[in-house]
Amino acid sequence: MAEVSVNEFAKTVGIPVERLLEQLQEAGVATMQADSLIGDEDKQKLLSYLRSKHGASEQGAAPRRVTLKRKSVSEVKLGSGRGASAKTVTVEVRKK
């Protein structure tokens, strides 16, 4: 990516310019103003700082596996009419 102004980068990220400037300063990027240009190296510094601040590893953790349940089992009570006891039936539902 080419260099962009801090204003444009803040709009892209969706945070206020003042907050972005604070985060850049905390990350160790040279003091900037809203109309200063920010390069890829500065963005990488900011990203690694924010990841370490929020607890994610530097290399990025492997994505977690998502396990889907295809089969669900439930029990249904059936009444068989007058005077007879209720019967319990196990129902198994399988999804594609």
Backbone hydrogen bonds in HBPLUS format (Angstrom, degrees):
<---DONOR---> <-ACCEPTOR-->    atom                        ^
c    i                          cat <-CA-CA->   ^        H-A-AA   ^      H-
h    n   atom  resd res      DA  || num        DHA   H-A  angle D-A-AA Bond
n    s   type  num  typ     dist DA aas  dist angle  dist       angle   num
A0004-VAL N   A0038-ILE O   3.20 MM  34  5.58 154.6  2.27 150.6 149.1     1
A0038-ILE N   A0004-VAL O   2.73 MM  34  5.58 162.9  1.76 158.9 162.1     2
A0009-PHE N   A0005-SER O   2.98 MM   4  6.25 161.1  2.02 152.3 158.0     3
A0006-VAL N   A0036-SER O   2.98 MM  30  5.96 139.4  2.14 164.6 174.7     4
A0010-ALA N   A0006-VAL O   2.90 MM   4  6.03 154.4  1.96 147.4 153.9     5
A0007-ASN N   A0034-ALA O   3.16 MM  27  5.51 132.5  2.39 167.7 154.4     6
A0011-LYS N   A0007-ASN O   3.07 MM   4  6.38 153.7  2.14 147.1 154.1     7
A0012-THR N   A0008-GLU O   2.92 MM   4  6.18 155.0  1.99 147.3 154.5     8
A0013-VAL N   A0009-PHE O   2.91 MM   4  6.12 160.9  1.94 150.8 155.3     9
A0014-GLY N   A0010-ALA O   2.77 MM   4  5.77 143.4  1.90 140.1 151.2    10
A0015-ILE N   A0010-ALA O   3.14 MM   5  5.44 149.5  2.24 145.2 150.5    11
A0020-LEU N   A0016-PRO O   3.14 MM   4  6.47 160.2  2.18 151.3 156.9    12
A0021-LEU N   A0017-VAL O   2.91 MM   4  6.16 158.3  1.95 153.8 159.7    13
A0022-GLU N   A0018-GLU O   3.01 MM   4  6.29 153.0  2.09 145.3 152.4    14
A0023-GLN N   A0019-ARG O   2.94 MM   4  6.22 161.0  1.98 152.2 157.0    15
A0024-LEU N   A0020-LEU O   2.88 MM   4  6.09 156.7  1.93 150.7 157.2    16
A0025-GLN N   A0021-LEU O   3.01 MM   4  6.19 154.9  2.07 143.8 150.4    17
A0026-GLU N   A0022-GLU O   2.91 MM   4  6.20 158.3  1.96 151.0 157.0    18
A0027-ALA N   A0023-GLN O   2.92 MM   4  6.07 142.1  2.07 142.2 152.5    19
A0029-VAL N   A0024-LEU O   3.05 MM   5  5.42 157.4  2.10 165.6 158.6    20
A0028-GLY N   A0025-GLN O   3.15 MM   3  5.30 154.8  2.22 102.6 110.4    21
A0036-SER N   A0033-GLN O   3.13 MM   3  5.28 164.4  2.16 109.8 114.5    22
A0043-LYS N   A0039-GLY O   3.07 MM   4  6.35 151.9  2.15 145.7 154.2    23
A0044-GLN N   A0040-ASP O   2.90 MM   4  6.17 152.8  1.97 149.0 156.0    24
A0045-LYS N   A0041-GLU O   3.02 MM   4  6.32 154.3  2.09 145.1 151.9    25
A0046-LEU N   A0042-ASP O   2.99 MM   4  6.23 161.5  2.02 147.5 152.2    26
A0047-LEU N   A0043-LYS O   2.88 MM   4  6.10 158.6  1.93 148.0 154.1    27
A0048-SER N   A0044-GLN O   2.93 MM   4  6.12 166.8  1.94 153.5 156.2    28
A0049-TYR N   A0045-LYS O   2.96 MM   4  6.12 155.0  2.03 147.3 154.8    29
A0050-LEU N   A0046-LEU O   2.91 MM   4  6.13 164.7  1.93 153.4 157.1    30
A0051-ARG N   A0047-LEU O   2.94 MM   4  6.13 156.3  2.00 149.3 156.0    31
A0052-SER N   A0048-SER O   3.04 MM   4  6.18 161.1  2.07 144.2 149.1    32
A0053-LYS N   A0049-TYR O   2.88 MM   4  6.04 149.6  1.97 146.9 156.4    33
A0054-HIS N   A0050-LEU O   3.01 MM   4  6.12 149.0  2.11 143.3 150.1    34
A0056-ALA N   A0051-ARG O   2.92 MM   5  5.05 131.6  2.15 152.8 151.1    35
A0055-GLY N   A0052-SER O   3.44 MM   3  5.16 160.7  2.48  93.9  99.3    36
A0060-GLY N   A0057-SER O   3.24 MM   3  5.19 137.0  2.43  94.4 106.4    37
A0095-LYS N   A0070-ARG O   2.80 MM  25  5.08 157.0  1.85 146.2 154.2    38
A0072-SER N   A0093-VAL O   2.89 MM  21  5.29 158.1  1.94 150.0 157.4    39
A0093-VAL N   A0072-SER O   2.82 MM  21  5.29 170.1  1.83 162.3 164.3    40
A0074-SER N   A0091-VAL O   2.84 MM  17  5.29 163.8  1.87 156.4 162.0    41
A0091-VAL N   A0074-SER O   2.67 MM  17  5.29 172.5  1.68 167.1 169.3    42
A0076-VAL N   A0089-VAL O   2.78 MM  13  5.24 165.2  1.81 156.3 161.1    43
A0089-VAL N   A0076-VAL O   2.76 MM  13  5.24 171.1  1.77 156.9 159.4    44
A0078-LEU N   A0087-LYS O   2.59 MM   9  5.05 173.3  1.59 161.2 163.3    45
A0087-LYS N   A0078-LEU O   2.74 MM   9  5.05 164.3  1.76 157.0 157.4    46
